Protein backbone atom coordinates (compact mmCIF):
# COMPACT_ATOMS: atom_id res chain seq x y z
CA UNK A 1 0.00 0.00 0.00
CA UNK A 2 1.29 3.43 -0.87
CA UNK A 3 1.71 5.99 1.86
CA UNK A 4 0.26 9.47 2.19
CA UNK A 5 2.18 12.54 1.04
CA UNK A 6 1.75 16.01 2.49
CA UNK A 7 3.29 17.79 -0.50
CA UNK A 8 0.19 17.48 -2.67
CA UNK A 9 -3.51 17.73 -1.97
CA UNK A 10 -6.83 17.09 -3.73
CA UNK A 11 -6.01 14.27 -6.18
CA UNK A 12 -2.36 15.33 -6.22
CA UNK A 13 -3.13 18.87 -7.44
CA UNK A 14 -1.59 21.84 -5.66
CA UNK A 15 -4.37 24.11 -4.46
CA UNK A 16 -2.60 27.25 -5.69
CA UNK A 17 -1.93 25.98 -9.20
CA UNK A 18 -3.78 28.84 -10.91
CA UNK A 19 -1.49 31.33 -9.18
CA UNK A 20 1.58 29.25 -9.96
CA UNK A 21 0.94 29.03 -13.70
CA UNK A 22 1.33 32.79 -14.14
CA UNK A 23 4.82 32.55 -12.63
CA UNK A 24 5.82 29.48 -14.68
CA UNK A 25 4.71 30.74 -18.11
CA UNK A 26 7.28 32.66 -20.16
CA UNK A 27 6.35 36.23 -21.15
CA UNK A 28 3.95 36.70 -24.05
CA UNK A 29 6.82 37.82 -26.28
CA UNK A 30 8.03 34.22 -26.20
CA UNK A 31 4.94 33.06 -28.13
CA UNK A 32 3.59 33.74 -31.60
CA UNK A 33 1.54 36.92 -31.67
CA UNK A 34 -1.57 35.17 -32.99
CA UNK A 35 -2.03 33.09 -29.82
CA UNK A 36 -1.19 35.75 -27.23
CA UNK A 37 -4.87 36.24 -26.43
CA UNK A 38 -5.06 32.52 -25.56
CA UNK A 39 -1.83 32.67 -23.56
CA UNK A 40 -3.41 35.44 -21.49
CA UNK A 41 -6.48 33.33 -20.78
CA UNK A 42 -4.23 30.49 -19.61
CA UNK A 43 -2.10 32.87 -17.57
CA UNK A 44 -5.12 34.21 -15.67
CA UNK A 45 -6.95 30.90 -15.27
CA UNK A 46 -9.80 31.66 -17.67
CA UNK A 47 -11.35 28.53 -19.26
CA UNK A 48 -10.65 28.24 -22.97
CA UNK A 49 -13.46 28.40 -25.52
CA UNK A 50 -14.24 26.09 -28.42
CA UNK A 51 -12.62 28.60 -30.77
CA UNK A 52 -9.52 28.77 -28.54
CA UNK A 53 -9.17 25.00 -28.60
CA UNK A 54 -9.47 24.79 -32.38
CA UNK A 55 -6.99 27.62 -32.80
CA UNK A 56 -4.48 25.95 -30.49
CA UNK A 57 -4.82 22.58 -32.18
CA UNK A 58 -4.18 24.14 -35.59
CA UNK A 59 -1.29 26.28 -34.34
CA UNK A 60 1.80 25.34 -36.41
CA UNK A 61 4.29 25.52 -33.52
CA UNK A 62 3.95 22.28 -31.55
CA UNK A 63 6.82 23.44 -29.32
CA UNK A 64 4.70 26.38 -28.11
CA UNK A 65 1.80 24.05 -27.29
CA UNK A 66 4.22 21.89 -25.32
CA UNK A 67 5.46 24.89 -23.31
CA UNK A 68 1.90 25.96 -22.48
CA UNK A 69 0.73 22.45 -21.58
CA UNK A 70 3.81 21.73 -19.48
CA UNK A 71 3.41 24.99 -17.59
CA UNK A 72 -0.15 23.96 -16.81
CA UNK A 73 1.03 20.52 -15.71
CA UNK A 74 3.93 21.83 -13.61
CA UNK A 75 1.71 24.35 -11.88
CA UNK A 76 -0.41 21.44 -10.66
CA UNK A 77 2.18 18.73 -9.99
CA UNK A 78 5.63 20.24 -10.16
CA UNK A 79 7.92 17.74 -11.85
CA UNK A 80 6.04 14.64 -10.66
CA UNK A 81 4.71 11.90 -12.95
CA UNK A 82 2.36 9.28 -11.56
CA UNK A 83 1.98 5.55 -12.12
CA UNK A 84 0.33 2.65 -10.32
CA UNK A 85 0.65 -1.10 -9.95
CA UNK A 86 -2.26 -2.58 -11.85
CA UNK A 87 -3.38 -5.73 -13.62
CA UNK A 88 -5.78 -5.73 -16.54
CA UNK A 89 -8.17 -8.67 -16.78
CA UNK A 90 -10.52 -8.53 -19.76
CA UNK A 91 -13.29 -10.82 -18.57
CA UNK A 92 -14.79 -11.68 -21.97
CA UNK A 93 -14.42 -10.79 -25.64
CA UNK A 94 -17.97 -11.92 -26.42
CA UNK A 95 -20.09 -8.90 -27.30
CA UNK A 96 -23.61 -8.29 -28.54
CA UNK A 97 -22.34 -5.24 -30.47
CA UNK A 98 -19.97 -5.08 -33.43
CA UNK A 99 -18.38 -1.60 -33.36
CA UNK A 100 -16.44 -0.96 -36.54
CA UNK A 101 -13.30 0.23 -34.78
CA UNK A 102 -13.13 -2.74 -32.37
CA UNK A 103 -10.76 -5.63 -33.10
CA UNK A 104 -11.30 -7.27 -29.70
CA UNK A 105 -14.96 -8.27 -30.02
CA UNK A 106 -16.04 -11.82 -30.93
CA UNK A 107 -19.41 -13.46 -31.41
CA UNK A 108 -20.46 -16.10 -28.90
CA UNK A 109 -19.80 -18.94 -31.36
CA UNK A 110 -16.41 -17.68 -32.60
CA UNK A 111 -13.63 -20.21 -32.24
CA UNK A 112 -11.49 -17.73 -30.29
CA UNK A 113 -14.22 -16.30 -28.07
CA UNK A 114 -13.83 -16.65 -24.31
CA UNK A 115 -15.66 -15.87 -21.08
CA UNK A 116 -13.84 -16.20 -17.77
CA UNK A 117 -15.60 -17.91 -14.91
CA UNK A 118 -15.27 -16.28 -11.50
CA UNK A 119 -12.76 -18.97 -10.56
CA UNK A 120 -10.67 -18.29 -13.68
CA UNK A 121 -10.85 -14.56 -13.00
CA UNK A 122 -9.43 -15.13 -9.51
CA UNK A 123 -6.73 -17.37 -11.01
CA UNK A 124 -5.64 -14.47 -13.21
CA UNK A 125 -5.07 -12.31 -10.16
CA UNK A 126 -3.37 -14.81 -7.86
CA UNK A 127 0.18 -14.66 -9.34
CA UNK A 128 0.22 -10.88 -8.90
CA UNK A 129 -1.81 -10.21 -5.78
CA UNK A 130 1.21 -9.14 -3.72
CA UNK A 131 2.53 -6.85 -6.45
CA UNK A 132 -0.54 -4.84 -7.51
CA UNK A 133 -2.92 -2.33 -5.97
CA UNK A 134 -5.60 -2.30 -8.67
CA UNK A 135 -7.52 -4.75 -10.82
CA UNK A 136 -8.80 -3.11 -14.01
CA UNK A 137 -11.48 -5.07 -15.84
CA UNK A 138 -13.49 -4.22 -18.94
CA UNK A 139 -14.76 -6.43 -21.72
CA UNK A 140 -17.54 -7.21 -24.14
CA UNK A 141 -21.29 -7.10 -23.56
CA UNK A 142 -21.87 -10.75 -22.77
CA UNK A 143 -25.46 -11.70 -23.68
CA UNK A 144 -25.91 -13.90 -20.59
CA UNK A 145 -24.22 -11.93 -17.81
CA UNK A 146 -26.32 -9.63 -15.65
CA UNK A 147 -25.83 -7.56 -12.51
CA UNK A 148 -25.90 -10.67 -10.34
CA UNK A 149 -22.90 -12.16 -12.16
CA UNK A 150 -20.80 -9.03 -11.69
CA UNK A 151 -21.97 -8.56 -8.13
CA UNK A 152 -20.79 -12.10 -7.34
CA UNK A 153 -17.54 -11.49 -9.23
CA UNK A 154 -16.68 -8.29 -7.37
CA UNK A 155 -17.66 -9.61 -3.95
CA UNK A 156 -15.52 -12.71 -4.55
CA UNK A 157 -12.55 -10.58 -5.59
CA UNK A 158 -12.93 -8.44 -2.47
CA UNK A 159 -13.23 -11.53 -0.30
CA UNK A 160 -10.01 -12.98 -1.72
CA UNK A 161 -8.11 -9.69 -2.09
CA UNK A 162 -9.67 -7.12 0.29
CA UNK A 163 -7.00 -4.47 -0.34
CA UNK A 164 -7.31 -4.47 -4.15
CA UNK A 165 -9.07 -1.53 -5.77
CA UNK A 166 -11.61 -2.69 -8.37
CA UNK A 167 -11.85 -0.37 -11.37
CA UNK A 168 -14.31 -1.94 -13.76
CA UNK A 169 -17.01 -1.60 -16.41
CA UNK A 170 -17.30 1.11 -19.02
CA UNK A 171 -20.47 3.14 -19.47
CA UNK A 172 -21.84 0.89 -22.21
CA UNK A 173 -21.28 -2.19 -20.03
CA UNK A 174 -23.24 -0.51 -17.25
CA UNK A 175 -26.03 0.38 -19.70
CA UNK A 176 -26.07 -3.23 -20.93
CA UNK A 177 -26.36 -4.57 -17.37
CA UNK A 178 -29.21 -2.16 -16.63
CA UNK A 179 -31.12 -3.37 -19.68
CA UNK A 180 -30.30 -7.04 -19.04
CA UNK A 181 -31.34 -6.85 -15.38
CA UNK A 182 -34.26 -4.45 -15.90
CA UNK A 183 -32.77 -1.99 -13.44
CA UNK A 184 -31.94 1.70 -13.55
CA UNK A 185 -28.36 2.82 -13.96
CA UNK A 186 -28.48 4.11 -10.39
CA UNK A 187 -29.63 0.72 -9.13
CA UNK A 188 -26.93 -1.12 -11.10
CA UNK A 189 -24.15 1.12 -9.83
CA UNK A 190 -25.44 1.07 -6.25
CA UNK A 191 -25.58 -2.74 -6.28
CA UNK A 192 -22.11 -3.11 -7.76
CA UNK A 193 -20.64 -0.47 -5.45
CA UNK A 194 -21.91 -2.40 -2.44
CA UNK A 195 -20.39 -5.56 -3.93
CA UNK A 196 -16.92 -4.03 -4.23
CA UNK A 197 -16.78 -1.79 -7.30
CA UNK A 198 -14.53 1.14 -6.32
CA UNK A 199 -14.30 3.23 -9.51
CA UNK A 200 -15.11 3.03 -13.21
CA UNK A 201 -12.80 3.62 -16.17
CA UNK A 202 -13.61 6.09 -18.91
CA UNK A 203 -13.67 3.80 -21.93
CA UNK A 204 -16.41 4.07 -24.51
CA UNK A 205 -16.57 7.84 -24.81
CA UNK A 206 -15.07 7.64 -28.32
CA UNK A 207 -16.25 11.04 -29.63
CA UNK A 208 -19.22 12.62 -27.87
CA UNK A 209 -21.02 13.44 -31.09
CA UNK A 210 -23.87 11.15 -32.12
CA UNK A 211 -23.32 11.62 -35.85
CA UNK A 212 -19.84 10.18 -35.44
CA UNK A 213 -21.05 7.47 -33.06
CA UNK A 214 -23.71 6.30 -35.52
CA UNK A 215 -20.93 5.49 -37.97
CA UNK A 216 -18.15 4.07 -35.79
CA UNK A 217 -20.07 2.48 -32.88
CA UNK A 218 -23.76 2.32 -33.74
CA UNK A 219 -25.73 0.69 -30.93
CA UNK A 220 -23.49 1.86 -28.10
CA UNK A 221 -24.61 4.39 -25.55
CA UNK A 222 -25.35 7.87 -26.89
CA UNK A 223 -23.25 10.87 -25.95
CA UNK A 224 -25.94 11.92 -23.48
CA UNK A 225 -26.06 8.42 -21.97
CA UNK A 226 -22.28 8.30 -21.51
CA UNK A 227 -22.35 11.55 -19.60
CA UNK A 228 -25.44 10.52 -17.61
CA UNK A 229 -23.88 7.23 -16.51
CA UNK A 230 -20.74 8.97 -15.29
CA UNK A 231 -22.80 11.66 -13.58
CA UNK A 232 -24.79 8.96 -11.79
CA UNK A 233 -21.56 7.28 -10.67
CA UNK A 234 -20.26 10.58 -9.31
CA UNK A 235 -23.51 11.18 -7.43
CA UNK A 236 -22.94 7.78 -5.75
CA UNK A 237 -19.38 8.78 -4.82
CA UNK A 238 -17.91 6.43 -7.42
CA UNK A 239 -15.06 8.31 -9.13
CA UNK A 240 -14.32 7.71 -12.80
CA UNK A 241 -11.98 8.50 -15.63
CA UNK A 242 -12.98 9.83 -19.04
CA UNK A 243 -11.53 9.21 -22.49
CA UNK A 244 -11.45 10.21 -26.12
CA UNK A 245 -10.78 7.97 -29.12
CA UNK A 246 -9.55 10.23 -31.90
CA UNK A 247 -8.30 9.67 -35.44
CA UNK A 248 -11.39 7.94 -36.85
CA UNK A 249 -13.71 10.24 -38.84
CA UNK A 250 -14.21 13.16 -36.47
CA UNK A 251 -13.30 16.80 -37.02
CA UNK A 252 -11.09 18.96 -34.80
CA UNK A 253 -14.19 20.90 -33.79
CA UNK A 254 -15.87 17.67 -32.64
CA UNK A 255 -12.80 16.80 -30.57
CA UNK A 256 -12.78 20.15 -28.80
CA UNK A 257 -16.55 19.99 -28.26
CA UNK A 258 -15.98 16.58 -26.64
CA UNK A 259 -13.51 18.14 -24.19
CA UNK A 260 -15.91 20.94 -23.32
CA UNK A 261 -18.73 18.48 -22.59
CA UNK A 262 -16.44 16.60 -20.19
CA UNK A 263 -15.36 19.87 -18.60
CA UNK A 264 -18.98 20.95 -18.14
CA UNK A 265 -19.87 17.70 -16.36
CA UNK A 266 -16.77 18.01 -14.17
CA UNK A 267 -17.91 21.49 -13.13
CA UNK A 268 -21.18 19.92 -12.02
CA UNK A 269 -19.90 16.77 -10.27
CA UNK A 270 -16.12 16.98 -9.75
CA UNK A 271 -16.02 13.19 -10.19
CA UNK A 272 -13.54 12.75 -13.04
CA UNK A 273 -10.03 11.89 -11.88
CA UNK A 274 -8.21 11.60 -15.17
CA UNK A 275 -8.66 12.15 -18.90
CA UNK A 276 -7.19 9.57 -21.28
CA UNK A 277 -6.89 10.61 -24.94
CA UNK A 278 -5.78 7.85 -27.29
CA UNK A 279 -5.47 7.57 -31.07
CA UNK A 280 -7.31 4.94 -33.07
CA UNK A 281 -5.25 1.88 -34.02
CA UNK A 282 -6.48 0.54 -37.34
CA UNK A 283 -4.51 -2.65 -37.84
CA UNK A 284 -7.18 -5.23 -37.10
CA UNK A 285 -10.57 -3.51 -37.32
CA UNK A 286 -13.13 -2.49 -39.94
CA UNK A 287 -12.89 1.27 -40.41
CA UNK A 288 -10.90 1.84 -43.62
CA UNK A 289 -11.98 5.49 -43.85
CA UNK A 290 -10.24 6.34 -40.57
CA UNK A 291 -7.98 9.39 -40.82
CA UNK A 292 -5.48 8.03 -38.27
CA UNK A 293 -3.36 10.30 -36.11
CA UNK A 294 0.30 11.11 -36.68
CA UNK A 295 2.66 11.34 -33.73
CA UNK A 296 2.63 15.13 -34.05
CA UNK A 297 -1.18 15.18 -33.99
CA UNK A 298 -1.33 12.90 -30.97
CA UNK A 299 1.01 15.15 -28.99
CA UNK A 300 -1.09 18.15 -30.04
CA UNK A 301 -4.22 16.43 -28.77
CA UNK A 302 -2.61 15.69 -25.41
CA UNK A 303 -1.32 19.25 -25.04
CA UNK A 304 -4.65 20.84 -26.01
CA UNK A 305 -6.49 18.46 -23.66
CA UNK A 306 -4.35 19.65 -20.74
CA UNK A 307 -5.13 23.26 -21.59
CA UNK A 308 -8.87 22.82 -22.21
CA UNK A 309 -9.57 20.59 -19.19
CA UNK A 310 -8.67 23.05 -16.48
CA UNK A 311 -10.85 21.26 -13.90
CA UNK A 312 -9.92 17.60 -14.55
CA UNK A 313 -6.80 16.90 -12.52
CA UNK A 314 -4.82 14.35 -14.51
CA UNK A 315 -3.98 13.66 -18.16
CA UNK A 316 -2.83 10.13 -18.87
CA UNK A 317 -0.36 9.02 -21.54
CA UNK A 318 -1.81 5.56 -22.02
CA UNK A 319 1.29 3.72 -23.15
CA UNK A 320 -0.59 0.53 -24.13
CA UNK A 321 -2.03 2.61 -26.96
CA UNK A 322 0.61 5.29 -27.59
CA UNK A 323 3.61 2.97 -27.43
CA UNK A 324 6.69 3.45 -25.31
CA UNK A 325 8.39 6.30 -27.20
CA UNK A 326 5.30 8.42 -27.82
CA UNK A 327 4.10 8.00 -24.24
CA UNK A 328 7.43 9.33 -22.99
CA UNK A 329 7.11 12.33 -25.34
CA UNK A 330 3.58 12.88 -24.04
CA UNK A 331 5.06 13.45 -20.58
CA UNK A 332 6.69 16.62 -21.91
CA UNK A 333 3.49 17.69 -23.71
CA UNK A 334 1.20 18.01 -20.68
CA UNK A 335 0.57 14.42 -19.53
CA UNK A 336 1.36 13.69 -15.88
CA UNK A 337 0.40 10.01 -15.64
CA UNK A 338 1.72 6.96 -17.51
CA UNK A 339 -0.84 4.44 -16.20
CA UNK A 340 0.70 1.38 -14.57
CA UNK A 341 2.36 -1.97 -14.79
CA UNK A 342 -0.68 -3.39 -16.71
CA UNK A 343 0.98 -6.86 -16.98
CA UNK A 344 -1.70 -8.28 -19.29
CA UNK A 345 -4.05 -6.52 -21.71
CA UNK A 346 -6.01 -7.72 -24.75
CA UNK A 347 -8.09 -4.88 -26.21
CA UNK A 348 -5.26 -2.63 -27.44
CA UNK A 349 -3.15 -5.66 -28.35
CA UNK A 350 -6.01 -6.94 -30.53
CA UNK A 351 -6.20 -3.55 -32.23
CA UNK A 352 -2.54 -3.67 -33.24
CA UNK A 353 -0.62 -2.25 -30.29
CA UNK A 354 2.97 -3.47 -30.11
CA UNK A 355 3.67 -2.07 -26.65
CA UNK A 356 5.36 -4.80 -24.59
CA UNK A 357 3.27 -6.27 -21.79
CA UNK A 358 4.45 -7.02 -18.29
CA UNK A 359 6.47 -3.90 -17.56
CA UNK A 360 7.65 -4.05 -13.98
CA UNK A 361 7.88 -1.11 -11.65
CA UNK A 362 11.56 -0.54 -12.36
CA UNK A 363 10.85 -0.21 -16.08
CA UNK A 364 8.16 2.42 -15.50
CA UNK A 365 10.40 4.36 -13.13
CA UNK A 366 13.15 4.46 -15.76
CA UNK A 367 10.73 5.69 -18.44
CA UNK A 368 9.60 8.53 -16.19
CA UNK A 369 13.13 9.42 -15.16
CA UNK A 370 14.19 9.55 -18.83
CA UNK A 371 12.03 12.69 -19.12
CA UNK A 372 13.76 14.25 -16.07
CA UNK A 373 10.61 13.77 -14.02
CA UNK A 374 10.09 12.40 -10.51
CA UNK A 375 8.30 9.02 -10.44
CA UNK A 376 5.46 8.83 -7.90
CA UNK A 377 3.59 5.62 -7.14
CA UNK A 378 -0.09 6.44 -6.60
CA UNK A 379 -3.16 4.59 -5.51
CA UNK A 380 -6.10 4.30 -7.90
CA UNK A 381 -7.88 7.46 -6.77
CA UNK A 382 -4.86 9.75 -6.37
CA UNK A 383 -5.14 10.12 -2.60
CA UNK A 384 -1.98 8.26 -1.52
CA UNK A 385 1.51 8.62 -2.93
CA UNK A 386 4.93 7.07 -2.52
CA UNK A 387 8.15 8.50 -3.89
CA UNK A 388 10.69 6.19 -5.47
CA UNK A 389 13.93 5.36 -3.68
CA UNK A 390 16.80 3.62 -5.43
CA UNK A 391 16.87 0.88 -2.81
CA UNK A 392 13.25 -0.15 -3.47
CA UNK A 393 13.18 -3.84 -4.34
CA UNK A 394 9.67 -3.97 -5.78
CA UNK A 395 10.66 -4.42 -9.40
CA UNK A 396 10.31 -8.10 -10.01
CA UNK A 397 8.56 -9.29 -13.17
CA UNK A 398 6.45 -12.41 -13.53
CA UNK A 399 4.61 -13.79 -16.54
CA UNK A 400 0.87 -14.34 -16.42
CA UNK A 401 -0.48 -17.80 -17.21
CA UNK A 402 -3.02 -17.12 -19.94
CA UNK A 403 -6.17 -19.23 -19.99
CA UNK A 404 -8.56 -18.07 -22.70
CA UNK A 405 -11.58 -20.07 -21.53
CA UNK A 406 -13.03 -20.91 -18.18
C-alpha positions in Angstrom: 0.0 0.0 0.0 1.3 3.4 -0.9 1.7 6.0 1.9 0.3 9.5 2.2 2.2 12.5 1.0 1.8 16.0 2.5 3.3 17.8 -0.5 0.2 17.5 -2.7 -3.5 17.7 -2.0 -6.8 17.1 -3.7 -6.0 14.3 -6.2 -2.4 15.3 -6.2 -3.1 18.9 -7.4 -1.6 21.8 -5.7 -4.4 24.1 -4.5 -2.6 27.2 -5.7 -1.9 26.0 -9.2 -3.8 28.8 -10.9 -1.5 31.3 -9.2 1.6 29.2 -10.0 0.9 29.0 -13.7 1.3 32.8 -14.1 4.8 32.6 -12.6 5.8 29.5 -14.7 4.7 30.7 -18.1 7.3 32.7 -20.2 6.3 36.2 -21.2 4.0 36.7 -24.0 6.8 37.8 -26.3 8.0 34.2 -26.2 4.9 33.1 -28.1 3.6 33.7 -31.6 1.5 36.9 -31.7 -1.6 35.2 -33.0 -2.0 33.1 -29.8 -1.2 35.8 -27.2 -4.9 36.2 -26.4 -5.1 32.5 -25.6 -1.8 32.7 -23.6 -3.4 35.4 -21.5 -6.5 33.3 -20.8 -4.2 30.5 -19.6 -2.1 32.9 -17.6 -5.1 34.2 -15.7 -6.9 30.9 -15.3 -9.8 31.7 -17.7 -11.3 28.5 -19.3 -10.6 28.2 -23.0 -13.5 28.4 -25.5 -14.2 26.1 -28.4 -12.6 28.6 -30.8 -9.5 28.8 -28.5 -9.2 25.0 -28.6 -9.5 24.8 -32.4 -7.0 27.6 -32.8 -4.5 25.9 -30.5 -4.8 22.6 -32.2 -4.2 24.1 -35.6 -1.3 26.3 -34.3 1.8 25.3 -36.4 4.3 25.5 -33.5 4.0 22.3 -31.6 6.8 23.4 -29.3 4.7 26.4 -28.1 1.8 24.1 -27.3 4.2 21.9 -25.3 5.5 24.9 -23.3 1.9 26.0 -22.5 0.7 22.5 -21.6 3.8 21.7 -19.5 3.4 25.0 -17.6 -0.1 24.0 -16.8 1.0 20.5 -15.7 3.9 21.8 -13.6 1.7 24.4 -11.9 -0.4 21.4 -10.7 2.2 18.7 -10.0 5.6 20.2 -10.2 7.9 17.7 -11.9 6.0 14.6 -10.7 4.7 11.9 -12.9 2.4 9.3 -11.6 2.0 5.5 -12.1 0.3 2.7 -10.3 0.6 -1.1 -9.9 -2.3 -2.6 -11.8 -3.4 -5.7 -13.6 -5.8 -5.7 -16.5 -8.2 -8.7 -16.8 -10.5 -8.5 -19.8 -13.3 -10.8 -18.6 -14.8 -11.7 -22.0 -14.4 -10.8 -25.6 -18.0 -11.9 -26.4 -20.1 -8.9 -27.3 -23.6 -8.3 -28.5 -22.3 -5.2 -30.5 -20.0 -5.1 -33.4 -18.4 -1.6 -33.4 -16.4 -1.0 -36.5 -13.3 0.2 -34.8 -13.1 -2.7 -32.4 -10.8 -5.6 -33.1 -11.3 -7.3 -29.7 -15.0 -8.3 -30.0 -16.0 -11.8 -30.9 -19.4 -13.5 -31.4 -20.5 -16.1 -28.9 -19.8 -18.9 -31.4 -16.4 -17.7 -32.6 -13.6 -20.2 -32.2 -11.5 -17.7 -30.3 -14.2 -16.3 -28.1 -13.8 -16.7 -24.3 -15.7 -15.9 -21.1 -13.8 -16.2 -17.8 -15.6 -17.9 -14.9 -15.3 -16.3 -11.5 -12.8 -19.0 -10.6 -10.7 -18.3 -13.7 -10.8 -14.6 -13.0 -9.4 -15.1 -9.5 -6.7 -17.4 -11.0 -5.6 -14.5 -13.2 -5.1 -12.3 -10.2 -3.4 -14.8 -7.9 0.2 -14.7 -9.3 0.2 -10.9 -8.9 -1.8 -10.2 -5.8 1.2 -9.1 -3.7 2.5 -6.8 -6.4 -0.5 -4.8 -7.5 -2.9 -2.3 -6.0 -5.6 -2.3 -8.7 -7.5 -4.7 -10.8 -8.8 -3.1 -14.0 -11.5 -5.1 -15.8 -13.5 -4.2 -18.9 -14.8 -6.4 -21.7 -17.5 -7.2 -24.1 -21.3 -7.1 -23.6 -21.9 -10.7 -22.8 -25.5 -11.7 -23.7 -25.9 -13.9 -20.6 -24.2 -11.9 -17.8 -26.3 -9.6 -15.6 -25.8 -7.6 -12.5 -25.9 -10.7 -10.3 -22.9 -12.2 -12.2 -20.8 -9.0 -11.7 -22.0 -8.6 -8.1 -20.8 -12.1 -7.3 -17.5 -11.5 -9.2 -16.7 -8.3 -7.4 -17.7 -9.6 -3.9 -15.5 -12.7 -4.5 -12.5 -10.6 -5.6 -12.9 -8.4 -2.5 -13.2 -11.5 -0.3 -10.0 -13.0 -1.7 -8.1 -9.7 -2.1 -9.7 -7.1 0.3 -7.0 -4.5 -0.3 -7.3 -4.5 -4.1 -9.1 -1.5 -5.8 -11.6 -2.7 -8.4 -11.8 -0.4 -11.4 -14.3 -1.9 -13.8 -17.0 -1.6 -16.4 -17.3 1.1 -19.0 -20.5 3.1 -19.5 -21.8 0.9 -22.2 -21.3 -2.2 -20.0 -23.2 -0.5 -17.3 -26.0 0.4 -19.7 -26.1 -3.2 -20.9 -26.4 -4.6 -17.4 -29.2 -2.2 -16.6 -31.1 -3.4 -19.7 -30.3 -7.0 -19.0 -31.3 -6.9 -15.4 -34.3 -4.5 -15.9 -32.8 -2.0 -13.4 -31.9 1.7 -13.6 -28.4 2.8 -14.0 -28.5 4.1 -10.4 -29.6 0.7 -9.1 -26.9 -1.1 -11.1 -24.2 1.1 -9.8 -25.4 1.1 -6.2 -25.6 -2.7 -6.3 -22.1 -3.1 -7.8 -20.6 -0.5 -5.4 -21.9 -2.4 -2.4 -20.4 -5.6 -3.9 -16.9 -4.0 -4.2 -16.8 -1.8 -7.3 -14.5 1.1 -6.3 -14.3 3.2 -9.5 -15.1 3.0 -13.2 -12.8 3.6 -16.2 -13.6 6.1 -18.9 -13.7 3.8 -21.9 -16.4 4.1 -24.5 -16.6 7.8 -24.8 -15.1 7.6 -28.3 -16.3 11.0 -29.6 -19.2 12.6 -27.9 -21.0 13.4 -31.1 -23.9 11.1 -32.1 -23.3 11.6 -35.9 -19.8 10.2 -35.4 -21.1 7.5 -33.1 -23.7 6.3 -35.5 -20.9 5.5 -38.0 -18.2 4.1 -35.8 -20.1 2.5 -32.9 -23.8 2.3 -33.7 -25.7 0.7 -30.9 -23.5 1.9 -28.1 -24.6 4.4 -25.5 -25.3 7.9 -26.9 -23.2 10.9 -26.0 -25.9 11.9 -23.5 -26.1 8.4 -22.0 -22.3 8.3 -21.5 -22.4 11.6 -19.6 -25.4 10.5 -17.6 -23.9 7.2 -16.5 -20.7 9.0 -15.3 -22.8 11.7 -13.6 -24.8 9.0 -11.8 -21.6 7.3 -10.7 -20.3 10.6 -9.3 -23.5 11.2 -7.4 -22.9 7.8 -5.7 -19.4 8.8 -4.8 -17.9 6.4 -7.4 -15.1 8.3 -9.1 -14.3 7.7 -12.8 -12.0 8.5 -15.6 -13.0 9.8 -19.0 -11.5 9.2 -22.5 -11.4 10.2 -26.1 -10.8 8.0 -29.1 -9.6 10.2 -31.9 -8.3 9.7 -35.4 -11.4 7.9 -36.9 -13.7 10.2 -38.8 -14.2 13.2 -36.5 -13.3 16.8 -37.0 -11.1 19.0 -34.8 -14.2 20.9 -33.8 -15.9 17.7 -32.6 -12.8 16.8 -30.6 -12.8 20.1 -28.8 -16.5 20.0 -28.3 -16.0 16.6 -26.6 -13.5 18.1 -24.2 -15.9 20.9 -23.3 -18.7 18.5 -22.6 -16.4 16.6 -20.2 -15.4 19.9 -18.6 -19.0 20.9 -18.1 -19.9 17.7 -16.4 -16.8 18.0 -14.2 -17.9 21.5 -13.1 -21.2 19.9 -12.0 -19.9 16.8 -10.3 -16.1 17.0 -9.8 -16.0 13.2 -10.2 -13.5 12.8 -13.0 -10.0 11.9 -11.9 -8.2 11.6 -15.2 -8.7 12.2 -18.9 -7.2 9.6 -21.3 -6.9 10.6 -24.9 -5.8 7.9 -27.3 -5.5 7.6 -31.1 -7.3 4.9 -33.1 -5.2 1.9 -34.0 -6.5 0.5 -37.3 -4.5 -2.7 -37.8 -7.2 -5.2 -37.1 -10.6 -3.5 -37.3 -13.1 -2.5 -39.9 -12.9 1.3 -40.4 -10.9 1.8 -43.6 -12.0 5.5 -43.8 -10.2 6.3 -40.6 -8.0 9.4 -40.8 -5.5 8.0 -38.3 -3.4 10.3 -36.1 0.3 11.1 -36.7 2.7 11.3 -33.7 2.6 15.1 -34.0 -1.2 15.2 -34.0 -1.3 12.9 -31.0 1.0 15.1 -29.0 -1.1 18.2 -30.0 -4.2 16.4 -28.8 -2.6 15.7 -25.4 -1.3 19.2 -25.0 -4.7 20.8 -26.0 -6.5 18.5 -23.7 -4.4 19.6 -20.7 -5.1 23.3 -21.6 -8.9 22.8 -22.2 -9.6 20.6 -19.2 -8.7 23.0 -16.5 -10.9 21.3 -13.9 -9.9 17.6 -14.6 -6.8 16.9 -12.5 -4.8 14.3 -14.5 -4.0 13.7 -18.2 -2.8 10.1 -18.9 -0.4 9.0 -21.5 -1.8 5.6 -22.0 1.3 3.7 -23.2 -0.6 0.5 -24.1 -2.0 2.6 -27.0 0.6 5.3 -27.6 3.6 3.0 -27.4 6.7 3.4 -25.3 8.4 6.3 -27.2 5.3 8.4 -27.8 4.1 8.0 -24.2 7.4 9.3 -23.0 7.1 12.3 -25.3 3.6 12.9 -24.0 5.1 13.4 -20.6 6.7 16.6 -21.9 3.5 17.7 -23.7 1.2 18.0 -20.7 0.6 14.4 -19.5 1.4 13.7 -15.9 0.4 10.0 -15.6 1.7 7.0 -17.5 -0.8 4.4 -16.2 0.7 1.4 -14.6 2.4 -2.0 -14.8 -0.7 -3.4 -16.7 1.0 -6.9 -17.0 -1.7 -8.3 -19.3 -4.0 -6.5 -21.7 -6.0 -7.7 -24.8 -8.1 -4.9 -26.2 -5.3 -2.6 -27.4 -3.2 -5.7 -28.4 -6.0 -6.9 -30.5 -6.2 -3.5 -32.2 -2.5 -3.7 -33.2 -0.6 -2.2 -30.3 3.0 -3.5 -30.1 3.7 -2.1 -26.6 5.4 -4.8 -24.6 3.3 -6.3 -21.8 4.4 -7.0 -18.3 6.5 -3.9 -17.6 7.6 -4.1 -14.0 7.9 -1.1 -11.6 11.6 -0.5 -12.4 10.8 -0.2 -16.1 8.2 2.4 -15.5 10.4 4.4 -13.1 13.2 4.5 -15.8 10.7 5.7 -18.4 9.6 8.5 -16.2 13.1 9.4 -15.2 14.2 9.5 -18.8 12.0 12.7 -19.1 13.8 14.2 -16.1 10.6 13.8 -14.0 10.1 12.4 -10.5 8.3 9.0 -10.4 5.5 8.8 -7.9 3.6 5.6 -7.1 -0.1 6.4 -6.6 -3.2 4.6 -5.5 -6.1 4.3 -7.9 -7.9 7.5 -6.8 -4.9 9.7 -6.4 -5.1 10.1 -2.6 -2.0 8.3 -1.5 1.5 8.6 -2.9 4.9 7.1 -2.5 8.2 8.5 -3.9 10.7 6.2 -5.5 13.9 5.4 -3.7 16.8 3.6 -5.4 16.9 0.9 -2.8 13.2 -0.2 -3.5 13.2 -3.8 -4.3 9.7 -4.0 -5.8 10.7 -4.4 -9.4 10.3 -8.1 -10.0 8.6 -9.3 -13.2 6.5 -12.4 -13.5 4.6 -13.8 -16.5 0.9 -14.3 -16.4 -0.5 -17.8 -17.2 -3.0 -17.1 -19.9 -6.2 -19.2 -20.0 -8.6 -18.1 -22.7 -11.6 -20.1 -21.5 -13.0 -20.9 -18.2 
